[in-house]
């Protein structure tokens, strides 16, 4: 089947190329642990599986943007003092949001 697809597309893909593509996609799936990908690929060492993880420029930029969005949301949630602390005392010590 792969040979027929290659002939139709004028390509020369191999089963190993498809393995790399699958590994690349699985490694970038946030719902799949890298150790699971390691198991599927049959790698003895996790470092062998990690070669599929280098992020491109766009992925890095998106990850940093998502990080800042999460931090902004967290900063908007008021902190609740732990039991035994009075909010007024903490405000006097550390100040509050202006």
C-alpha positions in Angstrom: 0.0 0.0 0.0 2.8 2.4 0.9 4.5 1.7 -2.5 1.2 2.4 -4.3 0.8 5.7 -2.4 4.4 6.7 -3.2 3.8 5.9 -6.9 0.6 8.1 -7.0 2.3 11.0 -5.1 5.7 10.7 -6.7 7.2 10.3 -3.3 9.6 7.9 -1.7 8.3 7.6 1.9 9.4 4.6 4.0 7.8 2.9 6.9 10.6 4.4 9.0 9.6 7.9 7.9 6.0 7.2 9.0 7.4 6.0 12.4 9.2 9.3 12.8 6.1 11.2 11.9 4.0 9.3 14.4 6.7 9.7 17.1 6.9 13.5 16.5 3.1 13.9 16.7 2.7 11.6 19.8 5.6 13.4 21.7 3.8 16.8 21.2 0.5 15.5 22.4 -0.1 17.1 25.9 -2.4 14.2 26.8 0.3 11.6 26.2 3.2 11.1 28.6 6.6 11.0 27.0 7.2 7.7 28.8 4.2 6.3 27.0 5.7 7.4 23.7 8.9 5.7 24.7 7.1 2.5 25.4 5.2 2.6 22.0 8.5 3.2 20.1 10.4 0.5 22.1 13.1 2.9 23.2 15.3 1.6 26.0 16.2 5.2 27.1 14.0 8.2 27.5 16.7 10.4 26.0 16.2 8.6 22.7 12.6 9.6 22.7 13.3 13.2 23.6 14.8 13.9 20.2 11.2 14.3 19.0 10.6 17.2 21.5 12.6 20.2 20.2 10.1 23.0 19.7 10.1 25.3 16.8 10.0 29.1 17.1 6.2 29.3 16.8 5.7 26.7 19.5 8.1 28.5 21.8 6.3 31.8 21.3 2.9 30.2 21.9 4.1 28.5 25.1 5.5 31.8 26.5 2.3 33.6 25.6 0.2 30.8 27.3 2.5 31.1 30.4 1.9 34.8 30.7 -1.8 34.4 30.3 -1.9 31.9 33.1 0.2 34.2 35.3 -2.2 37.1 34.6 -5.2 34.9 35.5 -3.5 33.7 38.7 -2.6 37.3 39.7 -6.3 38.3 39.5 -7.3 35.7 42.0 -7.1 37.2 45.5 -4.9 35.1 47.9 -6.8 33.7 50.9 -4.7 33.9 54.1 -4.0 30.6 55.8 -5.8 29.8 59.0 -4.5 31.8 61.9 -3.5 34.9 59.9 -5.6 38.0 59.8 -5.9 39.6 56.4 -5.4 43.1 57.9 -2.1 42.1 59.3 -0.9 40.7 56.0 -2.0 43.8 54.3 0.0 46.0 56.7 3.1 43.8 56.2 3.0 43.3 52.5 0.6 45.9 51.1 -2.3 45.3 48.9 -3.3 45.7 45.3 -3.8 49.4 44.4 
